[in-house]
Amino acid sequence: MIAFCAIEFLDLQTLDLFSGKGQHSCQLVPKNLLIAVLTELLNWTIEDLERLSKLKKLEVLDLGFNRFVNKSNTAPSIPTKVLFSNKSDTSTVPFLGELKSLKTLILTDNRLAGSLSDFAKVLTNLSNLEFLDLSWNNLDDFSDLRNMSNLKILNVSGNNFLGRIPPSILSLSSLEDLSLRYTNIKDSISMLTNSSNLEVLDLSDNYLDGFFPFHDLRNLSMLKILDLSGNNFSGRIPPSILSLNSLEALSLRRANIKEDSISGFCELTKLQELDLSGNKFEGILPPCLNNLTSLRMVDFSDNQLSGNIPLSLTSNLTSLEYISLSRNQFDQSTLSSMSLASHKNQLKVLGLSNCNLNTSTSDLLNFLHNQYDLRLVDLSHNNLHGKFPTWLFENNSLLHDLNLANNSINGDILFPSSPMVSLTLIDISNNQIHGKLPTNIGNIFPSSPVTLNFSKNSLEGEIPESLAMSSHLSALILSNNRLDGQISPKLFNISLLTLRLNGNQFTGIIPNLTPSKLSHPLTLDLSQNLISGGIPTWIGNFTELRTLVLRNNSFDGPIPLEFCNLVSIEFLDLSQNYLSGPIPSCLNLTFLQYMHFQVNNLTGLMPKALLRSPNLKTLDLKHNNLSGSIPSWLALLSNLRIILLKGNHLSGSIPHEFCQLNKILILDLSHNAFIGPIPPCFNITFGKNGTVEPAFADQVQMSYGIGTYRYPSHFHGGTYGSDQSSLDQYQEQEKVDFVTKSRSDSYRGDILNNMTGMDLSCNEFTGDIPPELGALIAIRVLNLSHNQLTGSIPKILSDLKQIESMDLSHNKLSGQIPSELIGINTLAVFIVAYNNLSGRVPDMKAQFSTFNVSSYEGNPFLCGPPLQQQCNTSKDPVISVTLRQAGLAEKFGIDPISFLSSFAATYVVSLLGFVIVLYVNPNWRGLWFNFIDACLSFIFPFCSK
């Protein structure tokens, strides 16, 4: 139980117990307390809340982000009345209602539900209340707000209004600031015209569209801030919005607007902030924007604007501090048409990513040479070329974020000698920068945590010692360069959240060390290097680690038992090393989703510890030395999408429980020693119904750095984020290799959601091909080759209308190739070679016209194009007998080739034996010749005459 106290200060006027830090033992309550901030506290009880009623002078009470509990109930969610009534009987006087001096009450995110009727008396008694925050609960009835005549600020965002704004809100005559964000409003908002004092209105992220009447909004003559972002205006701007001449800030971000011009906004001459990003505005930026002389922030990013940027946008708007034009279709001469020559025009944020600049860094210098207050610069994806722009740091000592990724900048990296006290992000990835990392690189970040992304360049040499000792690094990404030498162990003892050194030429071993308590990485990637020795056991001490990638090195020895401590790991890749021994049975990877242990020397059985990973989606253990059978308990991992066990020593039959994995997309059991029939129950898997939810994304997002620069704004809680917020995230695509169309391909990212395949090749499966496989209508790859399968090819396989590769070769299949398979238009590879098939090859139509002899060879009784053996349709008795025998052989399960071969051998042996007997015994030879002579005389008597 939390006891409120003033820590023996009777005159305390402010008490802040944020995040549970106020769990004190004293019981003294400060009588003069004016402000109480009691947020994110733990184990709240009703007794704790009752103490608040003694604070008669309290004016500000913040109870946001708490989980209230009843005396007899420790559940985190309780009825609303528990918070507002000190008895279970709601007719009693609510104890919060006794705080009659209260002017500000904040109850955001407390899981309150239902209507406000449970504490009507609270709101009636709080007649002095001016600020009420009930946001992010689950309230749906606000009928008891009508008596709050002094209320000026009301935030009810994140509740559920079931389509309509409650009338009681619209009747609050003193209301100046109203936030209705994300409240499921669908109906007309014309009643808002009654709120004549309204200055701030947030209707973002609702279901408003261009058909609802906005025409009365022109009566809101006091309105200064209007946020309509995240709605759907069906392509058009409601005209009444353009008549609100008092507007100072307007956001229509992501509102599905498609207009040929933005010139209509030029009439709003008092605008200071204009956000039209994420729409479909076309045409050029009109010169009339010059009229908006008060404009300090403009965001036109993510539209379809073209042409040049008018000179007036940067030269005449002297108040402009924030400009983002990223991801439009401007001409290559855009930069030359802009001018920032005047000292009066000092930008803080410049966003020109993906603007087709195609210019040199020297032209960039001419454009920005008078800028000395830049905080965020995003010039990524522009084909900039020339030397690294060191002058950006020298001219702008307060630079916070710099993004030059995906350009063609070359030369060495040069940083100024003086420290960059505000710098938190430098991204120069995917350029042509070469040379060594500056030796002073770790000394220019003296205070702020910084993210450095230098990946995909041509940097060489070792990591400077200053960088390995920098205590202010938040993320270091040096992937895909030519760096070499040994990795300094000091690099693992600083407070990095992300360390990515993959794709370099680092050598040697990683020594043992005791990680610092400050070291708590979320991502560690050392893959694709030349590192040898054992995997360091101290990695197991990083209990907050979410991503660990060590693939494609020369690590040897066992998987450390300390890995059993990686309780937070989600992505684990130890593939393509020389690891040996069993997979540790102590693994307790509850959050693990992707396990890649392929191409090692791991031995033993499949560990039952996998059962402790219920979220597992990918299990890749191929090309190891695992033995034993597939355990039936594997079916309990119901989230599995990909199982790759190829190239082990697994044996036995496939358990029928395996078919319970009804989310499987890719299954590879090839190159093992499995026996028995193929389970017919496989027809329930491989996305048959197309209802399995997506499990793979283009990017597996993991936070790796610090937040980017926040510009002060009227929107988004008082700050406005940069358009490069994705830079503070680790991006790793899930990737698997799978044989399709007779070659090994890599599938990555969200493509895996649509890739389905089953490879059972190179085993010892027997019996028929289950006709139930014809129900796998979403499968794209089916490989049953190199087994002992018999019987005919099921005609129902023609239902696999999405299949691209079907390989049934090297089995003992007999009968004809079903002509129905011609109807599969997606088939690119079809192989039935080396079986006992007979009859005519399907007609050379559609996809079958692309298959050559190699698809059918090794079947001597197949005929017709593309084979050289022609199909004979004559009535020759010998052919008829042969065909009839082949038909009978097929009917009774006899192999016609084996039958004819054995018959011919028996005939030859018998004949030779008879000749030898006659040759050895002259008496028998004489009797045989006499018998032949007598037969001839009887048949042809004329011969004796």
ZAMARGU-4260 file (C-alpha; in steps of 0.2 Angstrom, whole numbers, plus 5000, padded with zeros to 4 digits):
<rodrens>
0) 5000/5000/5000 | 5006/5017/4995 | 5007/5030/5009 | 5006/5048/5004 | 5018/5060/5013
5) 5027/5076/5011 | 5043/5069/5018 | 5041/5080/5033 | 5039/5096/5024 | 5023/5104/5030
10) 5023/5118/5017 | 5026/5107/5002 | 5015/5113/4988 | 5020/5100/4974 | 5021/5081/4976
15) 5027/5071/4961 | 5027/5052/4964 | 5030/5048/4945 | 5033/5030/4941 | 5031/5022/4958
20) 5045/5032/4966 | 5034/5038/4980 | 5032/5022/4990 | 5037/5030/5007 | 5033/5024/5025
25) 5028/5041/5033 | 5009/5045/5034 | 5010/5064/5034 | 4999/5073/5021 | 5005/5091/5017
30) 4990/5102/5020 | 4996/5115/5008 | 4998/5104/4993 | 4992/5112/4977 | 4999/5100/4964
35) 4999/5081/4965 | 5006/5071/4951 | 5003/5053/4955 | 5006/5043/4939 | 5011/5026/4934
40) 5011/5020/4953 | 5009/5002/4957 | 4996/4993/4968 | 4984/5007/4971 | 4970/5004/4983
45) 4954/5013/4988 | 4962/5017/5005 | 4975/5027/4996 | 4963/5036/4985 | 4952/5041/5001
50) 4967/5050/5008 | 4966/5062/4994 | 4950/5069/5000 | 4960/5078/5014 | 4969/5089/5002
55) 4956/5103/5002 | 4967/5115/4994 | 4973/5104/4980 | 4971/5112/4963 | 4980/5100/4951
60) 4978/5081/4952 | 4986/5069/4940 | 4981/5051/4942 | 4985/5046/4924 | 4992/5029/4919
65) 4987/5019/4935 | 4979/5003/4938 | 4966/5005/4952 | 4962/4990/4963 | 4947/4987/4975
70) 4950/4981/4993 | 4944/4964/4989 | 4950/4963/4971 | 4968/4965/4964 | 4963/4964/4946
75) 4970/4978/4936 | 4953/4983/4928 | 4938/4988/4940 | 4921/4996/4938 | 4922/5015/4935
80) 4912/5018/4952 | 4927/5011/4962 | 4937/5026/4957 | 4924/5039/4961 | 4914/5032/4976
85) 4921/5027/4993 | 4907/5014/4995 | 4900/5001/4983 | 4884/5011/4984 | 4885/5025/4971
90) 4872/5036/4980 | 4885/5041/4993 | 4895/5057/4991 | 4910/5053/4980 | 4927/5057/4989
95) 4935/5065/4974 | 4920/5077/4974 | 4926/5084/4990 | 4941/5092/4981 | 4931/5108/4977
100) 4947/5118/4974 | 4952/5106/4960 | 4955/5115/4943 | 4964/5101/4934 | 4960/5083/4934
105) 4969/5070/4924 | 4963/5052/4923 | 4970/5047/4906 | 4973/5029/4902 | 4965/5021/4917
110) 4954/5008/4909 | 4939/5016/4914 | 4923/5009/4905 | 4905/5012/4903 | 4896/5029/4906
115) 4900/5044/4917 | 4884/5042/4927 | 4893/5032/4941 | 4902/5048/4946 | 4889/5062/4941
120) 4891/5070/4958 | 4910/5072/4956 | 4908/5082/4941 | 4893/5092/4949 | 4904/5096/4964
125) 4919/5101/4954 | 4912/5117/4949 | 4930/5126/4947 | 4936/5112/4936 | 4944/5120/4920
130) 4954/5106/4913 | 4948/5088/4912 | 4957/5074/4904 | 4948/5057/4902 | 4957/5051/4887
135) 4962/5034/4882 | 4949/5025/4892 | 4933/5015/4886 | 4920/5028/4891 | 4905/5029/4879
140) 4892/5041/4888 | 4897/5059/4893 | 4879/5065/4897 | 4885/5072/4914 | 4896/5085/4908
145) 4883/5098/4904 | 4884/5106/4921 | 4903/5110/4920 | 4901/5128/4915 | 4919/5133/4919
150) 4927/5119/4909 | 4939/5126/4896 | 4950/5111/4891 | 4942/5094/4888 | 4952/5079/4881
155) 4941/5063/4878 | 4952/5056/4864 | 4953/5037/4863 | 4936/5033/4870 | 4921/5026/4860
160) 4907/5038/4855 | 4899/5025/4844 | 4898/5037/4829 | 4891/5053/4836 | 4898/5067/4847
165) 4889/5068/4864 | 4877/5083/4865 | 4883/5087/4882 | 4900/5091/4875 | 4893/5102/4862
170) 4884/5112/4876 | 4899/5117/4886 | 4899/5136/4882 | 4916/5140/4890 | 4925/5126/4880
175) 4941/5133/4871 | 4951/5117/4868 | 4942/5101/4863 | 4951/5085/4858 | 4940/5071/4850
180) 4954/5061/4842 | 4951/5043/4839 | 4933/5042/4846 | 4925/5033/4831 | 4915/5049/4825
185) 4906/5046/4809 | 4891/5057/4810 | 4889/5076/4806 | 4899/5088/4816 | 4889/5103/4811
190) 4883/5105/4830 | 4900/5111/4834 | 4895/5128/4828 | 4887/5131/4845 | 4904/5131/4853
195) 4908/5149/4848 | 4923/5151/4860 | 4932/5136/4853 | 4950/5139/4848 | 4957/5122/4847
200) 4948/5107/4839 | 4956/5090/4836 | 4946/5078/4826 | 4960/5067/4819 | 4959/5049/4816
205) 4941/5047/4815 | 4929/5042/4801 | 4924/5059/4794 | 4923/5061/4775 | 4919/5074/4762
210) 4901/5070/4762 | 4897/5076/4780 | 4892/5094/4782 | 4907/5105/4786 | 4899/5121/4779
215) 4894/5128/4797 | 4912/5127/4802 | 4914/5145/4795 | 4905/5151/4811 | 4919/5145/4822
220) 4926/5163/4821 | 4938/5160/4835 | 4946/5144/4829 | 4965/5144/4828 | 4970/5126/4828
225) 4961/5112/4817 | 4968/5095/4816 | 4958/5084/4803 | 4972/5072/4799 | 4969/5053/4798
230) 4951/5055/4791 | 4945/5051/4773 | 4939/5066/4763 | 4936/5056/4747 | 4948/5066/4737
235) 4941/5084/4740 | 4944/5098/4753 | 4928/5103/4762 | 4926/5121/4756 | 4921/5128/4773
240) 4939/5124/4779 | 4946/5136/4767 | 4935/5150/4774 | 4942/5149/4792 | 4952/5165/4791
245) 4957/5164/4809 | 4967/5148/4807 | 4984/5148/4813 | 4988/5129/4812 | 4979/5117/4800
250) 4983/5098/4798 | 4975/5087/4784 | 4989/5074/4785 | 4984/5057/4778 | 4966/5063/4774
255) 4965/5055/4756 | 4964/5072/4747 | 4967/5072/4728 | 4968/5090/4721 | 4976/5097/4706
260) 4983/5112/4716 | 4985/5118/4734 | 4982/5136/4730 | 4966/5137/4740 | 4976/5138/4756
265) 4984/5154/4750 | 4969/5164/4757 | 4973/5158/4775 | 4985/5172/4778 | 4987/5169/4797
270) 4993/5151/4795 | 5009/5147/4805 | 5008/5128/4802 | 5002/5119/4787 | 5003/5100/4786
275) 4996/5092/4770 | 5008/5077/4770 | 5003/5060/4764 | 4989/5065/4752 | 4988/5066/4733
280) 4991/5084/4729 | 4997/5087/4711 | 5005/5101/4701 | 5017/5114/4706 | 5019/5124/4722
285) 5010/5140/4718 | 5019/5157/4720 | 5004/5163/4730 | 5011/5154/4745 | 5021/5170/4746
290) 5006/5177/4755 | 5008/5166/4770 | 5021/5177/4778 | 5018/5170/4796 | 5021/5152/4790
295) 5035/5144/4801 | 5031/5126/4797 | 5025/5118/4781 | 5025/5099/4777 | 5020/5094/4759
300) 5029/5077/4760 | 5022/5061/4752 | 5012/5069/4738 | 5013/5070/4719 | 5020/5088/4717
305) 5031/5091/4702 | 5040/5105/4693 | 5052/5117/4703 | 5050/5124/4720 | 5046/5143/4719
310) 5059/5155/4724 | 5047/5164/4736 | 5044/5148/4747 | 5062/5150/4754 | 5067/5168/4751
315) 5052/5178/4756 | 5045/5167/4770 | 5057/5174/4783 | 5048/5166/4797 | 5049/5148/4790
320) 5059/5136/4801 | 5052/5119/4796 | 5050/5113/4778 | 5048/5096/4772 | 5045/5092/4753
325) 5051/5074/4754 | 5045/5060/4742 | 5038/5071/4728 | 5042/5071/4710 | 5051/5088/4708
330) 5063/5091/4693 | 5081/5089/4695 | 5084/5107/4694 | 5074/5109/4711 | 5089/5114/4721
335) 5095/5127/4709 | 5079/5136/4710 | 5079/5138/4728 | 5088/5151/4738 | 5092/5153/4756
340) 5104/5167/4754 | 5096/5178/4767 | 5102/5178/4785 | 5084/5182/4790 | 5078/5164/4784
345) 5085/5152/4797 | 5078/5134/4795 | 5078/5122/4809 | 5071/5107/4799 | 5075/5103/4781
350) 5067/5088/4773 | 5071/5085/4755 | 5072/5066/4754 | 5068/5057/4738 | 5066/5074/4729
355) 5077/5069/4713 | 5090/5083/4717 | 5104/5074/4707 | 5117/5087/4712 | 5134/5089/4720
360) 5138/5093/4738 | 5146/5109/4732 | 5129/5115/4725 | 5122/5110/4741 | 5134/5121/4750
365) 5129/5136/4739 | 5111/5132/4744 | 5114/5131/4763 | 5130/5141/4766 | 5120/5155/4776
370) 5111/5142/4787 | 5118/5141/4805 | 5103/5135/4815 | 5099/5118/4806 | 5094/5105/4818
375) 5088/5091/4807 | 5093/5089/4788 | 5086/5074/4778 | 5094/5074/4760 | 5093/5055/4758
380) 5089/5046/4742 | 5094/5060/4730 | 5109/5054/4720 | 5120/5068/4728 | 5138/5066/4723
385) 5154/5074/4728 | 5164/5075/4744 | 5157/5072/4762 | 5150/5089/4768 | 5160/5092/4783
390) 5154/5111/4782 | 5137/5105/4788 | 5144/5102/4805 | 5155/5117/4806 | 5141/5129/4801
395) 5128/5121/4812 | 5134/5118/4829 | 5117/5113/4836 | 5114/5100/4822 | 5104/5086/4829
400) 5100/5073/4815 | 5109/5072/4798 | 5103/5059/4785 | 5113/5057/4769 | 5108/5039/4766
405) 5107/5032/4748 | 5117/5044/4739 | 5134/5044/4729 | 5144/5054/4741 | 5163/5049/4740
410) 5179/5053/4748 | 5184/5051/4767 | 5174/5055/4782 | 5179/5071/4790 | 5172/5078/4806
415) 5176/5094/4815 | 5188/5094/4829 | 5176/5103/4841 | 5163/5092/4849 | 5145/5091/4843
420) 5135/5093/4859 | 5118/5091/4851 | 5121/5077/4838 | 5111/5061/4840 | 5110/5054/4823
425) 5121/5053/4808 | 5116/5041/4794 | 5127/5041/4779 | 5124/5023/4774 | 5124/5016/4756
430) 5136/5029/4749 | 5153/5027/4741 | 5163/5033/4756 | 5180/5025/4758 | 5196/5027/4769
435) 5197/5024/4787 | 5186/5030/4801 | 5192/5046/4809 | 5203/5043/4824 | 5194/5056/4834
440) 5176/5050/4830 | 5173/5044/4848 | 5177/5061/4855 | 5165/5072/4846 | 5150/5066/4855
445) 5153/5072/4873 | 5135/5071/4880 | 5121/5066/4869 | 5117/5047/4865 | 5121/5046/4847
450) 5116/5034/4833 | 5129/5031/4819 | 5125/5022/4803 | 5139/5020/4791 | 5134/5004/4783
455) 5136/4999/4765 | 5151/5010/4761 | 5169/5005/4757 | 5177/5009/4774 | 5192/5000/4779
460) 5205/4997/4793 | 5201/4995/4811 | 5188/5002/4823 | 5196/5017/4832 | 5199/5015/4850
465) 5190/5031/4854 | 5174/5024/4846 | 5176/5008/4856 | 5177/5019/4872 | 5164/5031/4868
470) 5151/5031/4883 | 5138/5040/4873 | 5135/5028/4858 | 5117/5022/4857 | 5119/5013/4841
475) 5133/5009/4830 | 5130/5001/4813 | 5146/4998/4802 | 5138/4984/4792 | 5144/4979/4774
480) 5161/4988/4773 | 5179/4982/4772 | 5184/4984/4791 | 5196/4972/4798 | 5206/4967/4813
485) 5200/4961/4829 | 5185/4968/4838 | 5190/4977/4853 | 5181/4970/4869 | 5179/4987/4875
490) 5165/4989/4862 | 5154/4977/4872 | 5156/4987/4888 | 5148/5003/4883 | 5129/5007/4884
495) 5125/5002/4866 | 5107/4997/4861 | 5112/4991/4844 | 5129/4985/4838 | 5130/4979/4820
500) 5147/4974/4812 | 5141/4962/4800 | 5148/4960/4782 | 5166/4965/4786 | 5182/4956/4788
505) 5185/4955/4806 | 5196/4941/4812 | 5202/4932/4828 | 5192/4927/4843 | 5181/4937/4854
510) 5189/4937/4872 | 5180/4933/4888 | 5175/4948/4898 | 5163/4954/4911 | 5150/4965/4903
515) 5147/4982/4911 | 5131/4984/4920 | 5128/4999/4908 | 5128/4987/4893 | 5111/4981/4889
520) 5110/4979/4870 | 5094/4975/4861 | 5103/4970/4845 | 5120/4962/4842 | 5125/4957/4824
525) 5142/4950/4820 | 5138/4940/4805 | 5147/4937/4789 | 5165/4940/4796 | 5180/4929/4799
530) 5178/4927/4818 | 5183/4911/4825 | 5184/4902/4842 | 5170/4898/4854 | 5154/4909/4855
535) 5157/4920/4870 | 5148/4914/4885 | 5145/4932/4892 | 5133/4935/4878 | 5121/4926/4889
540) 5122/4940/4902 | 5113/4951/4890 | 5096/4946/4896 | 5087/4961/4887 | 5094/4955/4870
545) 5081/4953/4857 | 5091/4950/4841 | 5107/4940/4840 | 5115/4936/4823 | 5131/4927/4822
550) 5129/4918/4806 | 5143/4914/4793 | 5158/4915/4804 | 5170/4901/4810 | 5163/4899/4828
555) 5166/4882/4834 | 5162/4872/4850 | 5145/4870/4858 | 5131/4882/4860 | 5134/4890/4877
560) 5123/4885/4891 | 5122/4903/4896 | 5111/4906/4881 | 5097/4899/4892 | 5097/4916/4900
565) 5092/4925/4884 | 5074/4926/4890 | 5069/4941/4879 | 5077/4935/4863 | 5066/4936/4847
570) 5078/4933/4833 | 5092/4920/4835 | 5103/4916/4820 | 5119/4905/4823 | 5119/4897/4806
575) 5134/4893/4795 | 5147/4890/4808 | 5156/4875/4815 | 5145/4873/4831 | 5144/4855/4838
580) 5136/4845/4851 | 5117/4845/4856 | 5106/4860/4856 | 5105/4865/4875 | 5090/4857/4884
585) 5089/4871/4896 | 5084/4884/4883 | 5069/4895/4889 | 5066/4906/4874 | 5049/4911/4878
590) 5048/4926/4865 | 5058/4918/4851 | 5050/4919/4834 | 5064/4915/4822 | 5077/4901/4825
595) 5091/4898/4813 | 5104/4885/4817 | 5107/4878/4800 | 5123/4872/4792 | 5133/4867/4808
600) 5138/4850/4816 | 5124/4850/4829 | 5120/4832/4835 | 5107/4823/4846 | 5089/4823/4846
605) 5077/4838/4843 | 5077/4846/4860 | 5060/4846/4870 | 5066/4864/4876 | 5058/4870/4860
610) 5041/4868/4868 | 5046/4883/4879 | 5046/4894/4863 | 5027/4895/4859 | 5029/4910/4848
615) 5041/4901/4836 | 5037/4904/4818 | 5053/4898/4809 | 5063/4883/4814 | 5078/4881/4803
620) 5089/4866/4808 | 5094/4860/4790 | 5111/4853/4786 | 5116/4847/4803 | 5119/4829/4811
625) 5103/4828/4821 | 5096/4810/4823 | 5080/4801/4829 | 5063/4804/4823 | 5052/4819/4822
630) 5044/4821/4840 | 5025/4821/4840 | 5026/4836/4853 | 5032/4847/4839 | 5013/4849/4834
635) 5011/4859/4850 | 5021/4874/4842 | 5005/4880/4834 | 5013/4896/4827 | 5025/4887/4816
640) 5025/4893/4798 | 5042/4886/4792 | 5050/4870/4796 | 5067/4866/4788 | 5075/4850/4793
645) 5084/4845/4777 | 5100/4836/4777 | 5100/4828/4794 | 5100/4810/4799 | 5082/4810/4805
650) 5072/4793/4802 | 5056/4785/4806 | 5039/4790/4800 | 5030/4806/4800 | 5019/4807/4816
655) 5001/4811/4812 | 5001/4824/4825 | 5012/4834/4813 | 4996/4838/4803 | 4990/4848/4817
660) 5002/4862/4812 | 4989/4871/4801 | 4998/4887/4799 | 5013/4879/4790 | 5019/4887/4774
665) 5035/4879/4770 | 5040/4861/4775 | 5057/4854/4770 | 5061/4836/4776 | 5072/4831/4761
670) 5088/4822/4762 | 5084/4812/4778 | 5079/4793/4780 | 5061/4795/4783 | 5051/4779/4779
675) 5032/4774/4778 | 5018/4782/4769 | 5016/4801/4766 | 5002/4806/4779 | 4986/4810/4770
680) 4982/4822/4783 | 4994/4835/4776 | 4979/4842/4766 | 4975/4853/4781 | 4991/4863/4780
685) 5000/4875/4768 | 4988/4889/4768 | 4974/4879/4760 | 4960/4890/4765 | 4971/4906/4763
690) 4966/4912/4781 | 4982/4911/4790 | 4987/4928/4796 | 5003/4936/4789 | 5018/4932/4800
695) 5032/4940/4791 | 5035/4958/4787 | 5047/4967/4775 | 5056/4973/4791 | 5057/4965/4808
700) 5057/4982/4818 | 5067/4983/4834 | 5071/4999/4842 | 5090/5003/4841 | 5092/5021/4844
705) 5086/5037/4852 | 5072/5047/4846 | 5074/5060/4832 | 5073/5079/4834 | 5056/5085/4839
710) 5050/5102/4833 | 5038/5112/4844 | 5021/5112/4836 | 5003/5114/4840 | 5000/5096/4834
715) 5004/5079/4840 | 5006/5083/4859 | 5016/5099/4857 | 5030/5092/4846 | 5031/5087/4828
720) 5042/5072/4823 | 5054/5072/4808 | 5049/5062/4793 | 5064/5050/4796 | 5058/5042/4812
725) 5061/5025/4805 | 5080/5028/4807 | 5079/5024/4825 | 5074/5006/4821 | 5083/4990/4818
730) 5078/4982/4802 | 5080/4964/4799 | 5071/4953/4786 | 5067/4935/4789 | 5075/4925/4776
735) 5075/4906/4772 | 5082/4896/4757 | 5071/4883/4749 | 5073/4873/4733 | 5060/4878/4720
740) 5060/4875/4701 | 5076/4864/4703 | 5086/4877/4711 | 5089/4885/4728 | 5081/4902/4730
745) 5081/4914/4745 | 5064/4921/4751 | 5063/4935/4762 | 5051/4948/4770 | 5033/4948/4767
750) 5035/4937/4751 | 5036/4922/4764 | 5018/4925/4768 | 5013/4920/4750 | 5027/4906/4748
755) 5021/4889/4751 | 5030/4872/4748 | 5033/4855/4753 | 5049/4845/4750 | 5050/4827/4755
760) 5063/4822/4742 | 5078/4810/4745 | 5070/4799/4758 | 5062/4782/4758 | 5044/4785/4758
765) 5033/4771/4751 | 5015/4769/4746 | 5004/4779/4734 | 5004/4798/4733 | 4989/4803/4744
770) 4975/4810/4733 | 4972/4822/4748 | 4987/4832/4742 | 4976/4839/4729 | 4967/4849/4742
775) 4983/4860/4744 | 4976/4873/4732 | 4988/4887/4739 | 5004/4876/4737 | 5017/4882/4725
780) 5031/4869/4726 | 5028/4850/4728 | 5044/4839/4728 | 5042/4820/4731 | 5057/4814/4720
785) 5069/4801/4725 | 5058/4790/4735 | 5050/4773/4733 | 5032/4779/4729 | 5021/4767/4719
790) 5004/4768/4710 | 4998/4781/4698 | 4999/4800/4698 | 4982/4806/4706 | 4972/4816/4693
795) 4966/4827/4708 | 4983/4835/4708 | 4976/4845/4693 | 4967/4856/4707 | 4984/4863/4712
800) 4980/4879/4702 | 4994/4889/4710 | 5008/4876/4709 | 5024/4882/4700 | 5035/4867/4702
805) 5030/4848/4703 | 5044/4835/4704 | 5039/4817/4705 | 5055/4809/4697 | 5065/4794/4703
810) 5051/4784/4710 | 5041/4769/4705 | 5026/4777/4698 | 5016/4768/4685 | 5001/4771/4673
815) 4998/4786/4662 | 5002/4805/4665 | 4985/4813/4669 | 4980/4824/4654 | 4971/4835/4667
820) 4987/4842/4672 | 4987/4852/4656 | 4975/4864/4665 | 4988/4870/4677 | 4993/4887/4669
825) 5006/4892/4683 | 5017/4876/4681 | 5035/4881/4676 | 5044/4865/4681 | 5036/4847/4679
830) 5047/4832/4681 | 5042/4814/4681 | 5058/4806/4675 | 5064/4789/4680 | 5048/4780/4684
835) 5038/4766/4676 | 5025/4777/4667 | 5018/4772/4651 | 5006/4779/4637 | 5006/4795/4628
840) 5014/4811/4635 | 5001/4825/4638 | 4998/4836/4623 | 5011/4850/4620 | 4999/4863/4625
845) 4999/4878/4637 | 5013/4876/4650 | 5017/4858/4644 | 5024/4865/4628 | 5039/4871/4638
850) 5044/4855/4645 | 5058/4845/4636 | 5064/4827/4636 | 5072/4829/4653 | 5055/4830/4661
855) 5050/4812/4655 | 5066/4802/4652 | 5069/4785/4660 | 5051/4780/4656 | 5053/4767/4642
860) 5035/4765/4639 | 5031/4784/4637 | 5029/4790/4619 | 5025/4805/4609 | 5033/4823/4608
865) 5045/4829/4615 | 5051/4810/4616 | 5058/4803/4600 | 5048/4787/4603 | 5032/4788/4593
870) 5016/4781/4598 | 5011/4767/4586 | 4992/4765/4584 | 4992/4750/4572 | 4984/4733/4576
875) 5000/4723/4575 | 4996/4707/4586 | 5013/4708/4595 | 5011/4726/4600 | 4993/4723/4605
880) 4999/4708/4616 | 5013/4719/4623 | 5001/4733/4627 | 4988/4721/4634 | 5002/4714/4645
885) 5007/4731/4650 | 4989/4735/4655 | 4987/4719/4665 | 5003/4722/4673 | 4997/4740/4678
890) 4980/4732/4684 | 4988/4719/4695 | 5003/4730/4701 | 5016/4721/4690 | 5031/4731/4683
895) 5030/4727/4664 | 5048/4730/4661 | 5053/4718/4674 | 5040/4705/4668 | 5047/4706/4650
900) 5065/4706/4655 | 5063/4690/4666 | 5052/4682/4652 | 5066/4684/4639 | 5080/4678/4651
905) 5070/4662/4655 | 5067/4659/4637 | 5085/4660/4632 | 5092/4650/4647 | 5079/4636/4643
910) 5084/4636/4625 | 5103/4635/4628 | 5100/4621/4641 | 5091/4610/4628 | 5104/4613/4615
915) 5118/4608/4627 | 5109/4592/4632 | 5107/4587/4613 | 5126/4591/4611 | 5132/4580/4625
920) 5121/4565/4623 | 5121/4557/4605 | 5107/4545/4608 | 5095/4559/4613 | 5101/4569/4598
925) 5097/4555/4586 | 5080/4552/4594 | 5077/4571/4593 | 5081/4572/4574 | 5070/4556/4571
930) 5056/4565/4580 | 5058/4580/4569 | 5059/4570/4553 | 5043/4561/4558 | 5034/4577/4561
935) 5039/4584/4544 | 5033/4568/4535 | 5016/4569/4544 | 5014/4588/4540 | 5021/4588/4523
940) 5019/4570/4515 | 5023/4577/4498 | 5040/4581/4504 | 5044/4562/4505 | 5040/4559/4487
</rodrens>
